[in-house]
């Protein structure tokens, strides 16, 4: 069965950095685009970033461009999100998701992990 397990979240001050990881299993990781999605309390999910199967192409939501970097290690079956210059508005539960930006939120069933909490506060 598809399994995605996020880690690396925590409490950080504005301007700080975190690196999220997502360990994947139960599917052929190297042939799928992968994404990060986040959801703040009381709001709907927001697509954040996507990386192609081979890692050659990446897309980001405008609000994180220049601050977040998505990457992957297909040998380790792991997806990453390096987050720099964090802002309070980045506070959310961050999910690892299988698929690209046009499908990770709308397509059922959703192949998301359990999420890892990122809180940016002074």
Order of alpha helices (4+ residues) and beta strands (2+ residues): beta-beta-beta-beta-beta-beta-beta-beta-beta-beta
